[in-house]
Amino acid sequence: MNNTLKIIPLGGLGEIGKNMMLIEYQNEAIAIDCGVMFPREEHVGIDVIIPNFEYLRKNINLLKAVFITHGHEDHIGAVPYLLKEFNVPVYCSQLTKGLIGNKVKEHRIQGRANINLIENKQVVKIGKFEVEFFSVAHSIPDAGGFIIKTPIVNLVHTGDFKIDNHPIMNQFTDIDRLKKLSNNNDTLLLADSTYAEIPGHTQSEKIVAETIHKVIKKTTGRIIMSTFASLISRIQIAIDAAEKNNRRVFVTGTSMVNNVNMAKKLGYLKIKSSTLVNKNELKHIDQNKLIIICTGSQGEPTSVLTRMANGTHQNIEVKKNDTVILSSNPVPGNEMSVAKNIDKLFNLGANVIYNKMENVHVRGHASMEELSIIHKAIKPKYFAGIHGEMRHLYLHKELAIANGVNKNNAFVLENGDILEISKKDIKLLKKQIPAEYIYVDGKGVGDVDDAVLVNRNELARDGVIVCKIHFNNTDMSITETEVFSYGVIKDDNLNDLHNKIIDSLEDLIDNKTSKQTVLLDENSLNKHIENCVYKFTRRRPLVLALLIK
């Protein structure tokens, strides 16, 4: 039996999102997190991107449990997809359990979900693994990391964290617990790298509370605040400010409503019953005393704020003198969508406040100074950065070396890599496991690949031309040609293009060789028409030639 420990990232390295890490020993494995990544502009039509489970399918009995650090989408969003295939227990904190519970209901797999509570400093034993949850400060309550004892080395997986001396819900990063590991000379640190390129110390959530209170106090009109649906502490800040300034609150957006109801039920949100407004009351209360809390801070196409910006929301119309607060930073890849929404909201007459103007959002991740504090507290022998793009991982490696890790023991991993640790050494194996993107498109999971996305982008960029060619087999002639253009050329120019294509096809008829090789082969016919269209338009749309014999 192989007495080595394997660290295998399935997501979250070289990218922002779909975090998932496998830790494997002697044919048993646990996973840390199972999140989604949101699509970028080139992922046309894609809903979310999830980790690749192929390695787990090939080793069907390998995975024994999943441990979740906190309730953000990039850490829990793919849990329902995993549970549809693998019957394994999930361990997480109370709020995270509630958020996963909402997702499990949406996917209608409540009967297959075994979600278990793990509390601060509690230890769960799974096979040869002993997993202890420890508290961290982040932008969501009940966030944590894991101390994992194995027969080879001890691991510290920080999850997403920062060191906040004034956290909104009194949840601190437990540095004292981590310092107790410093006497152990065989610890592997897997640490959040998202802001490893930012010097100094991340600002406290307290600054956001003060700013939002100030903005709400001085604003006279209606206020619309958009943030992540899982950012419960930020929602509490808005509610506190509303109640302090005699305003009422309307919550909208399916995920926002579900999460607020769940957080109220579990006691994470404190809100007076008289504060909330239902949909029927919305038109009958003083709009100047109203705060609307909604989703859409990332410019998602179907989100509440985007529909407001487009003027298509069924209940809320953005009006002149409304104040819109975007309490978040754009996730990498969403910058253009967010900017477009801001422009549209300004055009509608709203006063838009976002993070470049006021401190209405702070990062939930440790900067360089805080990362150094963690390194010095643990004094790890081995290090690999997690949660970040490649530059973040390389810079965090340099920081780890500067804080005492031997350069031969510090690694930059990519998704699919296998870091193997024995009692004697540590090495990055040459082989990799499958870690390609798995796209979720509607009900389809994995049935869209990169080739499909290439076609979608071609259609979006260059349009499509469909040619219906009626061909008479008897005398080898074309009896009729119909041309349909979508996104290529104006209708009043289509006749010219149509005639060019017909002339080109007639030239083929005069060439017996071409007639045999091209007219009887739709692929060759496609290429011929593509060349004709390019000569006429200098564009390369997708061409579909339908040969009807």
C-alpha positions as CSV (number, residue, x, y, z in Angstrom):
1,M,0.0,0.0,0.0
2,N,1.3,3.5,-0.9
3,N,2.3,5.3,2.3
4,T,2.4,8.8,0.7
5,L,0.1,11.7,1.2
6,K,-1.2,13.3,-2.0
7,I,-2.5,16.9,-2.3
8,I,-4.5,17.3,-5.5
9,P,-6.2,20.6,-6.4
10,L,-9.3,20.2,-8.6
11,G,-10.0,23.9,-8.7
12,G,-9.1,27.4,-7.3
13,L,-5.5,27.5,-8.5
14,G,-4.6,29.8,-11.4
15,E,-8.2,31.2,-11.2
16,I,-10.7,32.8,-8.9
17,G,-13.4,30.4,-8.0
18,K,-14.4,26.7,-8.1
19,N,-12.2,25.9,-5.1
20,M,-11.8,22.2,-4.3
21,M,-8.8,20.4,-2.8
22,L,-8.4,16.6,-2.5
23,I,-6.2,15.2,0.3
24,E,-5.5,11.5,-0.3
25,Y,-3.8,8.8,1.8
26,Q,-4.0,5.0,1.3
27,N,-7.0,4.9,-1.0
28,E,-9.0,7.3,1.2
29,A,-9.5,11.0,0.5
30,I,-11.3,14.0,1.9
31,A,-12.2,17.1,-0.1
32,I,-11.9,20.7,1.2
33,D,-14.6,22.9,-0.4
34,C,-16.5,22.3,-3.7
35,G,-17.3,25.6,-5.3
36,V,-18.3,27.2,-8.6
37,M,-16.6,29.7,-10.8
38,F,-18.8,32.3,-12.6
39,P,-18.5,32.5,-16.4
40,R,-16.4,35.2,-18.1
41,E,-17.4,37.0,-21.2
42,E,-16.1,34.3,-23.5
43,H,-18.2,31.6,-21.8
44,V,-21.3,32.5,-23.8
45,G,-24.5,31.0,-22.4
46,I,-22.8,29.3,-19.5
47,D,-24.4,29.5,-16.1
48,V,-21.5,28.3,-13.9
49,I,-18.3,26.3,-14.1
50,I,-17.7,23.4,-11.6
51,P,-14.7,21.2,-10.8
52,N,-14.0,18.1,-12.8
53,F,-15.0,15.0,-10.9
54,E,-13.5,12.5,-13.4
55,Y,-10.7,11.4,-11.0
56,L,-13.3,10.6,-8.3
57,R,-15.5,8.7,-10.8
58,K,-12.5,6.5,-11.8
59,N,-11.9,5.8,-8.1
60,I,-15.5,5.6,-7.0
61,N,-14.8,4.6,-3.4
62,L,-12.0,7.1,-2.8
63,L,-13.9,10.1,-1.5
64,K,-15.0,9.7,2.2
65,A,-16.1,13.2,3.2
66,V,-16.2,16.9,2.2
67,F,-15.3,19.7,4.6
68,I,-16.5,23.2,3.8
69,T,-14.6,26.3,5.0
70,H,-17.5,28.8,4.5
71,G,-20.6,29.6,2.6
72,H,-19.5,31.6,-0.4
73,E,-20.5,30.4,-3.9
74,D,-16.9,29.7,-4.9
75,H,-16.7,27.2,-2.0
76,I,-20.2,25.6,-1.8
77,G,-21.8,26.2,-5.2
78,A,-20.8,22.8,-6.7
79,V,-21.8,20.7,-3.6
80,P,-25.2,19.7,-5.1
81,Y,-23.5,18.5,-8.3
82,L,-21.1,16.4,-6.3
83,L,-23.9,15.0,-4.1
84,K,-25.9,13.9,-7.1
85,E,-23.0,11.5,-7.9
86,F,-21.3,10.7,-4.6
87,N,-23.0,9.6,-1.4
88,V,-20.6,11.3,1.1
89,P,-21.1,13.3,4.3
90,V,-20.5,17.0,4.2
91,Y,-19.2,18.9,7.3
92,C,-19.5,22.6,7.8
93,S,-20.5,25.4,10.2
94,Q,-24.0,26.3,11.1
95,L,-24.5,29.2,8.7
96,T,-22.8,27.3,5.9
97,K,-25.1,24.4,6.6
98,G,-28.1,26.7,6.1
99,L,-26.7,28.1,2.8
100,I,-26.0,24.6,1.5
101,G,-29.5,23.5,2.6
102,N,-31.0,26.2,0.4
103,K,-29.0,24.9,-2.6
104,V,-29.9,21.3,-1.9
105,K,-33.6,22.3,-1.9
106,E,-33.1,24.2,-5.2
107,H,-31.6,21.0,-6.8
108,R,-34.3,18.8,-5.1
109,I,-31.9,16.4,-3.5
110,Q,-32.7,16.8,0.2
111,G,-33.0,13.1,0.6
112,R,-29.5,12.5,-0.7
113,A,-27.7,15.2,1.3
114,N,-26.0,14.3,4.5
115,I,-25.0,17.7,5.9
116,N,-23.3,17.7,9.3
117,L,-22.4,20.4,11.7
118,I,-18.8,21.0,12.7
119,E,-18.1,23.6,15.4
120,N,-15.0,25.7,16.3
121,K,-12.2,23.5,17.7
122,Q,-14.3,20.3,17.1
123,V,-12.4,17.3,15.6
124,V,-13.9,14.9,13.2
125,K,-12.1,11.6,12.4
126,I,-12.5,10.2,8.9
127,G,-10.3,7.1,8.3
128,K,-6.7,8.1,8.8
129,F,-7.6,11.8,8.9
130,E,-8.3,13.9,12.0
131,V,-9.9,17.2,10.9
132,E,-10.2,20.2,13.3
133,F,-12.2,23.3,12.4
134,F,-10.8,26.7,13.5
135,S,-12.3,30.1,13.3
136,V,-11.2,32.8,10.8
137,A,-12.4,36.3,10.1
138,H,-13.8,36.7,6.6
139,S,-16.6,38.6,4.9
140,I,-19.2,36.0,6.0
141,P,-19.9,34.6,9.4
142,D,-19.0,31.1,10.5
143,A,-15.9,31.0,8.2
144,G,-13.0,28.8,9.1
145,G,-10.0,26.7,8.2
146,F,-9.0,23.2,8.9
147,I,-6.1,21.6,10.8
148,I,-5.7,18.1,9.4
149,K,-3.6,15.5,11.1
150,T,-2.4,12.6,8.9
151,P,0.1,9.8,9.4
152,I,2.6,11.7,7.2
153,V,2.3,15.5,8.0
154,N,-0.1,17.9,9.6
155,L,-1.9,20.3,7.2
156,V,-3.3,23.7,7.8
157,H,-5.9,24.8,5.2
158,T,-6.7,28.4,5.9
159,G,-9.8,28.8,3.7
160,D,-10.4,32.4,2.8
161,F,-9.4,34.7,5.7
162,K,-8.1,38.0,6.9
163,I,-7.0,39.3,10.3
164,D,-9.7,41.8,11.4
165,N,-9.4,43.3,14.9
166,H,-13.0,44.7,14.6
167,P,-15.0,42.0,12.9
168,I,-18.8,42.8,12.6
169,M,-20.0,39.6,14.2
170,N,-17.0,39.1,16.6
171,Q,-15.4,36.3,14.6
172,F,-11.7,36.5,14.8
173,T,-8.9,34.5,13.1
174,D,-7.7,32.1,15.8
175,I,-4.0,32.8,15.7
176,D,-3.4,31.4,19.2
177,R,-4.6,28.0,18.0
178,L,-2.3,28.2,15.0
179,K,0.7,29.2,17.1
180,K,0.4,25.8,19.0
181,L,1.4,24.1,15.7
182,S,4.7,26.0,15.5
183,N,6.5,23.3,17.6
184,N,5.6,20.7,14.9
185,N,8.3,20.7,12.3
186,D,6.4,18.8,9.6
187,T,3.4,21.1,8.9
188,L,2.2,21.8,5.3
189,L,0.6,25.2,5.0
190,L,-2.1,25.7,2.3
191,A,-2.9,29.4,2.5
192,D,-5.2,31.8,0.8
193,S,-3.3,33.7,-1.8
194,T,-6.0,36.0,-3.3
195,Y,-4.4,39.2,-2.2
196,A,-0.8,38.1,-1.9
197,E,0.2,40.9,-4.2
198,I,-1.3,43.6,-1.9
199,P,1.1,45.2,0.6
200,G,0.1,46.0,4.1
201,H,-3.1,45.0,6.0
202,T,-6.6,44.5,4.7
203,Q,-9.1,47.1,6.1
204,S,-11.6,46.1,8.7
205,E,-15.3,45.4,8.0
206,K,-15.9,48.1,10.6
207,I,-15.0,50.8,8.0
208,V,-17.8,49.5,5.7
209,A,-20.3,49.7,8.6
210,E,-19.3,53.3,9.3
211,T,-19.5,54.3,5.6
212,I,-22.9,52.7,4.9
213,H,-24.3,54.3,8.0
214,K,-23.0,57.7,6.9
215,V,-24.4,57.3,3.4
216,I,-27.8,56.2,4.6
217,K,-28.0,59.0,7.2
218,K,-27.3,61.8,4.7
219,T,-29.4,60.4,1.8
220,T,-32.9,61.8,1.4
221,G,-34.4,59.6,-1.4
222,R,-34.9,55.9,-1.9
223,I,-31.8,53.7,-1.4
224,I,-31.0,50.5,-3.4
225,M,-28.2,48.4,-2.1
226,S,-26.7,45.5,-4.0
227,T,-24.4,42.9,-2.5
228,F,-23.7,39.1,-2.5
229,A,-26.7,37.1,-1.2
230,S,-24.4,35.2,1.1
231,L,-22.8,38.3,2.6
232,I,-24.9,38.1,5.8
233,S,-22.7,40.5,7.8
234,R,-23.1,43.2,5.1
235,I,-26.9,42.7,5.0
236,Q,-26.9,43.1,8.8
237,I,-25.0,46.4,8.4
238,A,-27.7,47.7,6.0
239,I,-30.5,46.6,8.3
240,D,-28.8,48.2,11.4
241,A,-28.4,51.5,9.4
242,A,-32.0,51.3,8.2
243,E,-33.4,50.9,11.7
244,K,-31.2,53.6,13.1
245,N,-32.5,56.1,10.5
246,N,-36.2,55.1,10.6
247,R,-36.2,53.3,7.2
248,R,-37.9,50.2,6.2
249,V,-36.3,47.4,4.1
250,F,-37.5,45.4,1.1
251,V,-35.5,42.3,0.2
252,T,-35.7,41.1,-3.4
253,G,-34.0,38.4,-5.4
254,T,-34.6,34.7,-4.9
255,S,-31.2,33.8,-3.4
256,M,-31.2,37.0,-1.3
257,V,-34.7,36.3,0.1
258,N,-33.9,32.6,0.9
259,N,-30.7,33.5,2.6
260,V,-32.2,36.3,4.7
261,N,-35.0,34.0,5.8
262,M,-32.5,31.3,6.7
263,A,-30.2,33.7,8.5
264,K,-33.1,35.1,10.5
265,K,-34.2,31.7,11.5
266,L,-30.7,30.7,12.7
267,G,-30.2,33.9,14.6
268,Y,-27.5,35.4,12.4
269,L,-29.6,38.3,11.3
270,K,-31.2,40.5,13.9
271,I,-34.1,42.5,12.5
272,K,-37.3,43.9,13.9
273,S,-40.5,42.5,12.4
274,S,-41.7,46.0,11.6
275,T,-38.6,46.8,9.5
276,L,-39.3,44.4,6.6
277,V,-41.7,45.3,3.8
278,N,-43.5,42.8,1.7
279,K,-44.3,43.1,-2.0
280,N,-47.9,44.2,-1.4
281,E,-46.8,47.1,0.8
282,L,-44.1,48.3,-1.5
283,K,-46.2,50.9,-3.4
284,H,-47.9,52.2,-0.3
285,I,-45.0,53.3,1.8
286,D,-42.9,56.5,1.7
287,Q,-40.2,55.7,-0.9
288,N,-37.9,58.2,0.8
289,K,-38.0,55.9,3.9
290,L,-37.2,52.8,2.0
291,I,-34.0,50.7,1.5
292,I,-34.1,47.9,-1.1
293,I,-31.5,45.1,-0.6
294,C,-30.9,43.0,-3.7
295,T,-28.6,40.8,-5.7
296,G,-26.7,41.9,-8.8
297,S,-23.5,43.5,-7.6
298,Q,-21.5,41.4,-10.2
299,G,-23.6,42.5,-13.2
300,E,-25.2,39.0,-13.6
301,P,-27.5,39.2,-16.6
302,T,-30.7,37.9,-14.8
303,S,-30.0,39.5,-11.4
304,V,-32.3,42.1,-9.8
305,L,-30.0,45.1,-10.2
306,T,-29.2,44.3,-13.8
307,R,-33.0,44.1,-14.6
308,M,-33.5,47.4,-12.8
309,A,-30.6,49.0,-14.8
310,N,-32.3,47.7,-18.0
311,G,-35.7,48.8,-17.0
312,T,-37.2,45.3,-17.0
313,H,-37.8,44.6,-13.3
314,Q,-41.4,43.7,-12.7
315,N,-41.7,45.7,-9.4
316,I,-39.0,48.3,-9.2
317,E,-38.2,51.2,-11.5
318,V,-35.0,53.2,-10.9
319,K,-35.9,56.9,-10.7
320,K,-34.1,60.2,-10.6
321,N,-32.6,60.9,-7.2
322,D,-32.5,57.2,-6.2
323,T,-29.2,56.3,-4.5
324,V,-27.7,52.9,-5.6
325,I,-24.9,51.4,-3.4
326,L,-22.8,48.6,-4.9
327,S,-21.3,47.0,-1.8
328,S,-18.8,44.7,-3.4
329,N,-15.8,44.6,-5.8
330,P,-16.2,43.0,-9.2
331,V,-14.9,39.5,-9.4
332,P,-12.2,39.2,-12.0
333,G,-13.9,38.9,-15.4
334,N,-17.0,40.8,-14.3
335,E,-15.6,44.3,-14.5
336,M,-17.2,45.2,-17.8
337,S,-20.7,43.9,-16.8
338,V,-20.5,45.9,-13.6
339,A,-19.3,49.0,-15.3
340,K,-22.2,48.8,-17.9
341,N,-24.7,48.6,-15.1
342,I,-23.2,51.6,-13.3
343,D,-23.4,53.6,-16.6
344,K,-27.1,52.6,-17.1
345,L,-28.0,53.5,-13.6
346,F,-26.4,56.9,-13.9
347,N,-28.3,57.4,-17.2
348,L,-31.5,56.7,-15.3
349,G,-30.8,59.6,-13.0
350,A,-29.6,57.5,-10.0
351,N,-26.7,58.5,-7.7
352,V,-24.5,55.5,-7.8
353,I,-21.9,54.8,-5.0
354,Y,-19.3,52.1,-5.5
355,N,-16.0,51.3,-3.9
356,K,-13.9,53.7,-6.0
357,M,-15.9,56.5,-4.5
358,E,-16.6,55.4,-0.9
359,N,-15.5,52.5,1.4
360,V,-18.7,50.6,0.8
361,H,-16.8,47.3,0.5
362,V,-13.5,45.9,1.9
363,R,-11.7,42.8,0.9
364,G,-12.3,39.6,2.8
365,H,-8.8,38.3,2.1
366,A,-5.5,38.7,3.9
367,S,-2.8,41.1,2.4
368,M,0.9,40.5,2.7
369,E,1.3,41.6,6.3
370,E,-1.4,39.3,7.5
371,L,-0.1,36.4,5.5
372,S,3.3,36.9,7.1
373,I,1.7,36.8,10.5
374,I,0.2,33.4,9.7
375,H,3.5,32.1,8.4
376,K,5.3,33.3,11.5
377,A,2.7,31.8,13.8
378,I,2.8,28.3,12.2
379,K,6.4,28.1,11.0
380,P,5.5,25.5,8.4
381,K,8.1,23.2,6.9
382,Y,6.2,23.0,3.6
383,F,4.0,25.5,1.7
384,A,1.7,25.7,-1.3
385,G,-0.5,28.7,-2.0
386,I,-4.2,28.2,-2.7
387,H,-7.1,30.4,-3.9
388,G,-5.6,32.7,-6.5
389,E,-4.4,33.4,-10.0
390,M,-0.9,32.4,-11.0
391,R,0.7,35.7,-10.1
392,H,-0.8,35.5,-6.6
393,L,0.5,31.9,-6.1
394,Y,4.0,32.8,-7.2
395,L,4.2,36.0,-5.1
396,H,2.9,34.0,-2.1
397,K,5.6,31.4,-2.6
398,E,8.2,34.2,-2.5
399,L,6.6,35.5,0.7
400,A,6.7,32.0,2.3
401,I,10.4,31.7,1.5
402,A,11.0,35.2,2.9
403,N,9.3,34.0,6.1
404,G,11.5,30.9,6.5
405,V,10.3,28.1,4.3
406,N,13.1,26.3,2.4
407,K,12.8,27.2,-1.3
408,N,12.8,23.4,-2.1
409,N,9.7,23.0,0.1
410,A,7.6,25.8,-1.4
411,F,5.4,25.0,-4.4
412,V,3.2,26.6,-7.0
413,L,0.5,24.1,-7.9
414,E,-2.0,24.1,-10.8
415,N,-5.3,22.4,-11.0
416,G,-4.7,18.7,-11.6
417,D,-1.2,18.6,-10.1
418,I,-0.3,15.9,-7.6
419,L,1.9,17.0,-4.7
420,E,3.2,13.8,-3.0
421,I,4.6,13.8,0.5
422,S,6.4,10.9,2.3
423,K,8.2,10.7,5.6
424,K,11.4,11.4,3.7
425,D,10.6,14.0,1.1
426,I,8.1,16.0,-0.9
427,K,7.8,16.2,-4.7
428,L,5.6,17.5,-7.4
429,L,4.7,14.5,-9.7
430,K,4.9,14.9,-13.5
431,K,1.5,13.3,-14.1
432,Q,-1.7,15.2,-13.7
433,I,-5.3,14.2,-13.2
434,P,-8.2,15.7,-15.3
435,A,-9.0,19.2,-14.2
436,E,-10.6,20.8,-17.3
437,Y,-13.6,23.2,-16.9
438,I,-17.0,21.5,-16.6
439,Y,-19.7,23.8,-17.9
440,V,-23.2,24.0,-16.5
441,D,-25.6,25.2,-19.2
442,G,-29.3,25.0,-18.1
443,K,-29.9,21.3,-17.2
444,G,-26.8,20.2,-19.0
445,V,-23.7,19.4,-17.0
446,G,-20.6,18.8,-19.1
447,D,-22.3,18.5,-22.4
448,V,-20.9,21.8,-23.6
449,D,-17.1,21.8,-24.2
450,D,-14.6,24.4,-25.5
451,A,-15.4,23.6,-29.1
452,V,-19.0,24.5,-28.5
453,L,-18.0,27.8,-26.9
454,V,-15.7,28.5,-29.9
455,N,-18.7,28.2,-32.2
456,R,-20.8,30.4,-29.9
457,N,-18.2,33.1,-29.9
458,E,-17.9,32.9,-33.7
459,L,-21.6,33.3,-34.0
460,A,-21.6,36.2,-31.6
461,R,-18.6,37.9,-33.3
462,D,-19.2,37.2,-37.0
463,G,-22.8,35.9,-37.4
464,V,-24.0,33.0,-39.5
465,I,-25.0,32.5,-43.2
466,V,-27.2,29.6,-44.1
467,C,-27.3,28.5,-47.8
468,K,-30.0,26.1,-48.9
469,I,-28.9,24.7,-52.3
470,H,-31.4,22.6,-54.3
471,F,-29.4,20.3,-56.5
472,N,-30.8,18.2,-59.4
473,N,-29.0,14.8,-59.5
474,T,-30.3,14.0,-63.0
475,D,-28.6,16.8,-65.0
476,M,-26.2,17.9,-62.2
477,S,-27.6,21.4,-61.9
478,I,-28.6,23.8,-59.2
479,T,-32.3,24.6,-59.4
480,E,-32.6,27.1,-56.6
481,T,-30.4,28.7,-53.9
482,E,-31.7,30.4,-50.8
483,V,-29.5,32.5,-48.6
484,F,-30.3,33.5,-45.0
485,S,-28.0,35.9,-43.1
486,Y,-28.0,36.5,-39.3
487,G,-25.7,39.1,-37.8
488,V,-23.6,39.5,-40.9
489,I,-25.0,42.0,-43.3
490,K,-27.9,44.5,-43.6
491,D,-31.0,43.2,-45.4
492,D,-30.7,45.7,-48.1
493,N,-27.2,44.4,-49.0
494,L,-28.2,40.7,-48.7
495,N,-29.3,40.6,-52.4
496,D,-25.8,41.6,-53.5
497,L,-24.3,38.8,-51.4
498,H,-26.9,36.4,-52.5
499,N,-26.0,37.1,-56.2
500,K,-22.3,36.7,-55.5
501,I,-22.9,33.3,-54.0
502,I,-25.1,32.2,-56.8
503,D,-22.5,33.3,-59.4
504,S,-19.8,31.5,-57.5
505,L,-21.9,28.3,-57.5
506,E,-22.6,28.6,-61.2
507,D,-18.9,28.8,-61.8
508,L,-18.6,25.4,-60.0
509,I,-21.2,23.9,-62.4
510,D,-19.0,24.8,-65.3
511,N,-16.1,22.9,-63.8
512,K,-16.8,19.2,-63.9
513,T,-14.0,18.4,-61.4
514,S,-15.4,20.9,-58.9
515,K,-18.9,19.6,-59.5
516,Q,-17.9,16.1,-58.5
517,T,-15.6,17.0,-55.6
518,V,-17.4,20.1,-54.1
519,L,-21.1,19.9,-54.9
520,L,-21.3,16.3,-53.5
521,D,-19.5,17.3,-50.3
522,E,-21.1,19.8,-47.9
523,N,-17.8,20.4,-46.0
524,S,-16.1,21.4,-49.3
525,L,-19.1,23.4,-50.2
526,N,-19.0,25.3,-46.9
527,K,-15.3,26.3,-47.6
528,H,-16.2,27.4,-51.1
529,I,-19.0,29.7,-49.8
530,E,-16.8,30.9,-46.9
531,N,-14.2,32.1,-49.5
532,C,-16.9,33.7,-51.6
533,V,-18.3,35.6,-48.6
534,Y,-14.9,36.7,-47.4
535,K,-14.0,38.1,-50.8
536,F,-17.2,40.1,-50.8
537,T,-17.4,41.2,-47.1
538,R,-13.9,40.6,-45.7
539,R,-15.6,38.8,-42.8
540,R,-15.6,35.2,-41.8
541,P,-19.1,34.3,-40.5
542,L,-20.1,30.7,-39.8
543,V,-21.4,29.2,-43.0
544,L,-23.8,26.3,-43.1
545,A,-24.4,24.9,-46.6
546,L,-27.4,22.6,-46.8
547,L,-27.3,20.5,-50.0
548,I,-30.8,19.3,-50.9
549,K,-30.7,16.6,-53.7
